[in-house]
C-alpha cells in the first residue's frame, strides 16, 4: 500500500533527486570503467529502502532510472506519469 503521510510515489524522483541520481549513476559507471579497462558493468544492484526514498525524495529511484537510460515524464502538475 501507500504511506500517504510520508511520500507521494507520483512525485518521485523530485527534480533535485533526479539531478543527484544522474550524477551518482554517472560516477558508478565512471569508477567501474576506470577499474575495468573501459568496460561497462554487466550487472548493477541498487538497494531501494523506503526511509531513504523519503529522505532523499527518490534519489535511489533516479539512480536506477538513469542506469537503465530512462527518465521520468511529468505532467503539468509535476506528477510523474511514466
Secondary structure, DSSP 4 states (H G I P E B T S, - for coil): ---TTT--GGG-S-HHHHHHHHHHHHHHHHHHHHHTTTPPPS-------HHHHHHHTSHHHHHHHHHTT----B-TTS-B--
